[in-house]
């Protein structure tokens, strides 16, 4: 298969699994526990956005988590 097709299949599979895992976690845990589990990932995600912005020379005015 061509690399682009494999890339598209991989991205589709990752997105599908992400949705399935999130739904399972939301059904398994209470909303408060779910937030506690997900919050560190949100913080790391935003920190990496800030780091990438600094690498390209963009100015960061604020980081908003919610």
VEXTI-607296 format. One record per residue: residue in one letter; y, z negated, x negated of N, C-alpha, C, O in turn. Coordinates in nm, 3 decimals, padded with zeros to 5 digits. Layout:
<pts>
{pati->A n_north->Y n_up->Z n_east->X ca_north->Y ca_up->Z ca_east->X c_north->Y c_up->Z c_east->X o_north->Y o_up->Z o_east->X} $
...
</pts>
This chain:
<pts>
{pati->X n_north->-00.119 n_up->00.000 n_east->-00.084 ca_north->00.000 ca_up->00.000 ca_east->00.000 c_north->00.125 c_up->00.000 c_east->-00.088 o_north->00.124 o_up->-00.044 o_east->-00.202} $
{pati->X n_north->00.227 n_up->00.049 n_east->-00.031 ca_north->00.353 ca_up->00.051 ca_east->-00.105 c_north->00.412 c_up->-00.089 c_east->-00.113 o_north->00.393 o_up->-00.170 o_east->-00.022} $
{pati->X n_north->00.482 n_up->-00.118 n_east->-00.221 ca_north->00.538 ca_up->-00.252 ca_east->-00.239 c_north->00.632 c_up->-00.294 c_east->-00.125 o_north->00.632 o_up->-00.411 o_east->-00.085} $
{pati->X n_north->00.711 n_up->-00.201 n_east->-00.073 ca_north->00.805 ca_up->-00.235 ca_east->00.035 c_north->00.731 c_up->-00.278 c_east->00.161 o_north->00.772 o_up->-00.372 o_east->00.228} $
{pati->X n_north->00.622 n_up->-00.209 n_east->00.192 ca_north->00.543 ca_up->-00.245 ca_east->00.311 c_north->00.481 c_up->-00.383 c_east->00.292 o_north->00.481 o_up->-00.465 o_east->00.384} $
{pati->X n_north->00.427 n_up->-00.409 n_east->00.173 ca_north->00.371 ca_up->-00.541 ca_east->00.145 c_north->00.478 c_up->-00.649 c_east->00.156 o_north->00.453 o_up->-00.758 o_east->00.208} $
{pati->X n_north->00.597 n_up->-00.620 n_east->00.107 ca_north->00.709 ca_up->-00.714 ca_east->00.116 c_north->00.741 c_up->-00.745 c_east->00.263 o_north->00.757 o_up->-00.861 o_east->00.300} $
{pati->X n_north->00.750 n_up->-00.642 n_east->00.345 ca_north->00.781 ca_up->-00.659 ca_east->00.488 c_north->00.672 c_up->-00.740 c_east->00.558 o_north->00.703 o_up->-00.826 o_east->00.641} $
{pati->X n_north->00.547 n_up->-00.713 n_east->00.527 ca_north->00.437 ca_up->-00.789 ca_east->00.587 c_north->00.444 c_up->-00.935 c_east->00.543 o_north->00.423 o_up->-01.025 o_east->00.625} $
{pati->X n_north->00.473 n_up->-00.959 n_east->00.416 ca_north->00.485 ca_up->-01.096 ca_east->00.365 c_north->00.597 c_up->-01.173 c_east->00.432 o_north->00.578 o_up->-01.288 o_east->00.472} $
{pati->X n_north->00.713 n_up->-01.111 n_east->00.445 ca_north->00.828 ca_up->-01.176 ca_east->00.510 c_north->00.795 c_up->-01.207 c_east->00.656 o_north->00.825 o_up->-01.316 o_east->00.705} $
{pati->X n_north->00.734 n_up->-01.111 n_east->00.725 ca_north->00.696 ca_up->-01.132 ca_east->00.865 c_north->00.598 c_up->-01.248 c_east->00.878 o_north->00.612 o_up->-01.331 o_east->00.968} $
{pati->X n_north->00.500 n_up->-01.255 n_east->00.789 ca_north->00.402 ca_up->-01.364 ca_east->00.793 c_north->00.469 c_up->-01.499 c_east->00.767 o_north->00.437 o_up->-01.597 o_east->00.834} $
{pati->X n_north->00.560 n_up->-01.505 n_east->00.671 ca_north->00.630 ca_up->-01.630 ca_east->00.641 c_north->00.714 c_up->-01.675 c_east->00.760 o_north->00.712 o_up->-01.793 o_east->00.795} $
{pati->X n_north->00.786 n_up->-01.583 n_east->00.822 ca_north->00.867 ca_up->-01.619 ca_east->00.939 c_north->00.780 c_up->-01.667 c_east->01.054 o_north->00.813 o_up->-01.766 o_east->01.119} $
{pati->X n_north->00.669 n_up->-01.598 n_east->01.078 ca_north->00.578 ca_up->-01.636 ca_east->01.186 c_north->00.522 c_up->-01.777 c_east->01.161 o_north->00.522 o_up->-01.861 o_east->01.251} $
{pati->X n_north->00.473 n_up->-01.802 n_east->01.040 ca_north->00.418 ca_up->-01.933 ca_east->01.007 c_north->00.524 c_up->-02.042 c_east->01.016 o_north->00.494 o_up->-02.154 o_east->01.058} $
{pati->X n_north->00.645 n_up->-02.011 n_east->00.977 ca_north->00.754 ca_up->-02.107 ca_east->00.984 c_north->00.778 c_up->-02.151 c_east->01.129 o_north->00.794 o_up->-02.270 o_east->01.157} $
{pati->X n_north->00.780 n_up->-02.055 n_east->01.220 ca_north->00.801 ca_up->-02.086 ca_east->01.362 c_north->00.685 c_up->-02.167 c_east->01.417 o_north->00.706 o_up->-02.265 o_east->01.489} $
{pati->X n_north->00.563 n_up->-02.128 n_east->01.384 ca_north->00.445 ca_up->-02.200 ca_east->01.433 c_north->00.442 c_up->-02.343 c_east->01.381 o_north->00.418 o_up->-02.436 o_east->01.458} $
{pati->X n_north->00.466 n_up->-02.361 n_east->01.253 ca_north->00.463 ca_up->-02.495 ca_east->01.194 c_north->00.574 c_up->-02.583 c_east->01.252 o_north->00.551 o_up->-02.701 o_east->01.280} $
{pati->X n_north->00.693 n_up->-02.526 n_east->01.272 ca_north->00.803 ca_up->-02.604 ca_east->01.330 c_north->00.769 c_up->-02.648 c_east->01.473 o_north->00.792 o_up->-02.763 o_east->01.509} $
{pati->X n_north->00.714 n_up->-02.557 n_east->01.553 ca_north->00.677 ca_up->-02.594 ca_east->01.691 c_north->00.572 c_up->-02.703 c_east->01.692 o_north->00.580 o_up->-02.797 o_east->01.772} $
{pati->X n_north->00.472 n_up->-02.691 n_east->01.603 ca_north->00.368 ca_up->-02.794 ca_east->01.596 c_north->00.426 c_up->-02.929 c_east->01.557 o_north->00.388 o_up->-03.032 o_east->01.613} $
{pati->X n_north->00.519 n_up->-02.929 n_east->01.461 ca_north->00.581 ca_up->-03.054 ca_east->01.416 c_north->00.666 c_up->-03.115 c_east->01.527 o_north->00.666 o_up->-03.236 o_east->01.545} $
{pati->X n_north->00.740 n_up->-03.031 n_east->01.601 ca_north->00.823 ca_up->-03.081 ca_east->01.710 c_north->00.739 c_up->-03.142 c_east->01.821 o_north->00.779 o_up->-03.240 o_east->01.884} $
{pati->X n_north->00.620 n_up->-03.085 n_east->01.844 ca_north->00.531 ca_up->-03.138 ca_east->01.948 c_north->00.457 c_up->-03.263 c_east->01.900 o_north->00.420 o_up->-03.347 o_east->01.982} $
{pati->X n_north->00.434 n_up->-03.275 n_east->01.771 ca_north->00.356 ca_up->-03.385 ca_east->01.717 c_north->00.440 c_up->-03.511 c_east->01.699 o_north->00.393 o_up->-03.621 o_east->01.728} $
{pati->X n_north->00.562 n_up->-03.497 n_east->01.651 ca_north->00.646 ca_up->-03.611 ca_east->01.619 c_north->00.756 c_up->-03.630 c_east->01.722 o_north->00.795 o_up->-03.535 o_east->01.791} $
{pati->X n_north->00.805 n_up->-03.752 n_east->01.734 ca_north->00.920 ca_up->-03.777 ca_east->01.820 c_north->01.043 c_up->-03.710 c_east->01.758 o_north->01.043 o_up->-03.683 o_east->01.638} $
{pati->X n_north->01.146 n_up->-03.684 n_east->01.838 ca_north->01.266 ca_up->-03.617 ca_east->01.782 c_north->01.327 c_up->-03.692 c_east->01.663 o_north->01.372 o_up->-03.629 o_east->01.567} $
{pati->X n_north->01.330 n_up->-03.826 n_east->01.667 ca_north->01.389 ca_up->-03.903 ca_east->01.557 c_north->01.306 c_up->-03.888 c_east->01.429 o_north->01.362 o_up->-03.871 o_east->01.321} $
{pati->X n_north->01.175 n_up->-03.895 n_east->01.441 ca_north->01.087 ca_up->-03.880 ca_east->01.324 c_north->01.099 c_up->-03.739 c_east->01.269 o_north->01.101 o_up->-03.719 o_east->01.148} $
{pati->X n_north->01.107 n_up->-03.640 n_east->01.359 ca_north->01.120 ca_up->-03.501 ca_east->01.316 c_north->01.246 c_up->-03.481 c_east->01.234 o_north->01.243 o_up->-03.413 o_east->01.131} $
{pati->X n_north->01.356 n_up->-03.540 n_east->01.278 ca_north->01.482 ca_up->-03.529 ca_east->01.204 c_north->01.470 c_up->-03.593 c_east->01.066 o_north->01.519 o_up->-03.538 o_east->00.968} $
{pati->X n_north->01.405 n_up->-03.710 n_east->01.059 ca_north->01.386 ca_up->-03.778 ca_east->00.931 c_north->01.304 c_up->-03.691 c_east->00.836 o_north->01.330 o_up->-03.688 o_east->00.716} $
{pati->X n_north->01.205 n_up->-03.622 n_east->00.889 ca_north->01.120 ca_up->-03.536 ca_east->00.806 c_north->01.196 c_up->-03.414 c_east->00.758 o_north->01.182 o_up->-03.374 o_east->00.642} $
{pati->X n_north->01.276 n_up->-03.354 n_east->00.845 ca_north->01.344 ca_up->-03.227 ca_east->00.815 c_north->01.474 c_up->-03.246 c_east->00.735 o_north->01.513 o_up->-03.157 o_east->00.660} $
{pati->X n_north->01.539 n_up->-03.360 n_east->00.751 ca_north->01.671 ca_up->-03.382 ca_east->00.692 c_north->01.677 c_up->-03.360 c_east->00.540 o_north->01.770 o_up->-03.295 o_east->00.493} $
{pati->X n_north->01.582 n_up->-03.411 n_east->00.461 ca_north->01.591 ca_up->-03.386 ca_east->00.316 c_north->01.588 c_up->-03.237 c_east->00.281 o_north->01.655 o_up->-03.194 o_east->00.187} $
{pati->X n_north->01.514 n_up->-03.160 n_east->00.355 ca_north->01.511 ca_up->-03.015 ca_east->00.332 c_north->01.644 c_up->-02.950 c_east->00.363 o_north->01.687 o_up->-02.857 o_east->00.293} $
{pati->X n_north->01.710 n_up->-02.997 n_east->00.466 ca_north->01.842 ca_up->-02.944 ca_east->00.502 c_north->01.942 c_up->-02.974 c_east->00.392 o_north->02.020 o_up->-02.888 o_east->00.352} $
{pati->X n_north->01.938 n_up->-03.097 n_east->00.341 ca_north->02.030 ca_up->-03.137 ca_east->00.234 c_north->02.007 c_up->-03.051 c_east->00.110 o_north->02.102 o_up->-02.999 o_east->00.051} $
{pati->X n_north->01.881 n_up->-03.036 n_east->00.069 ca_north->01.850 ca_up->-02.952 ca_east->-00.048 c_north->01.894 c_up->-02.807 c_east->-00.027 o_north->01.948 o_up->-02.745 o_east->-00.118} $
{pati->X n_north->01.872 n_up->-02.756 n_east->00.091 ca_north->01.911 ca_up->-02.618 ca_east->00.123 c_north->02.061 c_up->-02.600 c_east->00.103 o_north->02.105 o_up->-02.502 o_east->00.041} $
{pati->X n_north->02.140 n_up->-02.692 n_east->00.155 ca_north->02.285 ca_up->-02.682 ca_east->00.143 c_north->02.332 c_up->-02.703 c_east->-00.001 o_north->02.428 o_up->-02.641 o_east->-00.044} $
{pati->X n_north->02.264 n_up->-02.790 n_east->-00.075 ca_north->02.299 ca_up->-02.810 ca_east->-00.216 c_north->02.277 c_up->-02.681 c_east->-00.295 o_north->02.359 o_up->-02.644 o_east->-00.379} $
{pati->X n_north->02.167 n_up->-02.613 n_east->-00.267 ca_north->02.141 ca_up->-02.488 ca_east->-00.337 c_north->02.240 c_up->-02.378 c_east->-00.297 o_north->02.273 o_up->-02.291 o_east->-00.379} $
{pati->X n_north->02.288 n_up->-02.381 n_east->-00.172 ca_north->02.396 ca_up->-02.289 ca_east->-00.134 c_north->02.519 c_up->-02.317 c_east->-00.220 o_north->02.584 o_up->-02.225 o_east->-00.269} $
{pati->X n_north->02.551 n_up->-02.445 n_east->-00.238 ca_north->02.668 ca_up->-02.483 ca_east->-00.317 c_north->02.651 c_up->-02.440 c_east->-00.463 o_north->02.745 o_up->-02.388 o_east->-00.523} $
{pati->X n_north->02.533 n_up->-02.460 n_east->-00.519 ca_north->02.507 ca_up->-02.419 ca_east->-00.657 c_north->02.521 c_up->-02.268 c_east->-00.673 o_north->02.581 o_up->-02.220 o_east->-00.769} $
{pati->X n_north->02.464 n_up->-02.193 n_east->-00.578 ca_north->02.475 ca_up->-02.047 ca_east->-00.584 c_north->02.621 c_up->-02.004 c_east->-00.573 o_north->02.663 o_up->-01.909 o_east->-00.640} $
{pati->X n_north->02.698 n_up->-02.071 n_east->-00.489 ca_north->02.841 ca_up->-02.038 ca_east->-00.476 c_north->02.915 c_up->-02.061 c_east->-00.606 o_north->03.001 o_up->-01.981 o_east->-00.644} $
{pati->X n_north->02.882 n_up->-02.169 n_east->-00.675 ca_north->02.947 ca_up->-02.197 ca_east->-00.803 c_north->02.911 c_up->-02.092 c_east->-00.908 o_north->02.994 o_up->-02.053 o_east->-00.990} $
{pati->X n_north->02.787 n_up->-02.045 n_east->-00.905 ca_north->02.743 ca_up->-01.942 ca_east->-01.001 c_north->02.821 c_up->-01.812 c_east->-00.983 o_north->02.849 o_up->-01.742 o_east->-01.081} $
{pati->X n_north->02.854 n_up->-01.778 n_east->-00.858 ca_north->02.926 ca_up->-01.652 ca_east->-00.836 c_north->03.077 c_up->-01.672 c_east->-00.834 o_north->03.151 o_up->-01.576 o_east->-00.814} $
{pati->X n_north->03.123 n_up->-01.796 n_east->-00.855 ca_north->03.266 ca_up->-01.820 ca_east->-00.866 c_north->03.338 c_up->-01.848 c_east->-00.735 o_north->03.461 o_up->-01.849 o_east->-00.731} $
{pati->X n_north->03.263 n_up->-01.871 n_east->-00.630 ca_north->03.327 ca_up->-01.901 ca_east->-00.500 c_north->03.371 c_up->-02.047 c_east->-00.498 o_north->03.312 o_up->-02.133 o_east->-00.564} $
{pati->X n_north->03.475 n_up->-02.074 n_east->-00.423 ca_north->03.523 ca_up->-02.211 ca_east->-00.407 c_north->03.456 c_up->-02.274 c_east->-00.287 o_north->03.439 o_up->-02.211 o_east->-00.183} $
{pati->X n_north->03.417 n_up->-02.401 n_east->-00.303 ca_north->03.353 ca_up->-02.475 ca_east->-00.195 c_north->03.456 c_up->-02.571 c_east->-00.138 o_north->03.508 o_up->-02.658 o_east->-00.208} $
{pati->X n_north->03.484 n_up->-02.555 n_east->-00.010 ca_north->03.583 ca_up->-02.642 ca_east->00.054 c_north->03.517 c_up->-02.761 c_east->00.123 o_north->03.575 o_up->-02.870 o_east->00.127} $
{pati->X n_north->03.398 n_up->-02.742 n_east->00.176 ca_north->03.324 ca_up->-02.851 ca_east->00.237 c_north->03.179 c_up->-02.811 c_east->00.255 o_north->03.145 o_up->-02.693 o_east->00.259} $
{pati->X n_north->03.095 n_up->-02.911 n_east->00.266 ca_north->02.953 ca_up->-02.888 ca_east->00.297 c_north->02.927 c_up->-02.960 c_east->00.427 o_north->02.947 o_up->-03.081 o_east->00.437} $
{pati->X n_north->02.881 n_up->-02.886 n_east->00.528 ca_north->02.860 ca_up->-02.943 ca_east->00.658 c_north->02.710 c_up->-02.940 c_east->00.691 o_north->02.649 o_up->-02.833 o_east->00.691} $
{pati->X n_north->02.653 n_up->-03.057 n_east->00.718 ca_north->02.510 ca_up->-03.065 ca_east->00.747 c_north->02.481 c_up->-03.051 c_east->00.896 o_north->02.377 o_up->-02.996 o_east->00.933} $
{pati->X n_north->02.569 n_up->-03.099 n_east->00.981 ca_north->02.549 ca_up->-03.085 ca_east->01.125 c_north->02.678 c_up->-03.039 c_east->01.189 o_north->02.684 o_up->-03.021 o_east->01.311} $
</pts>
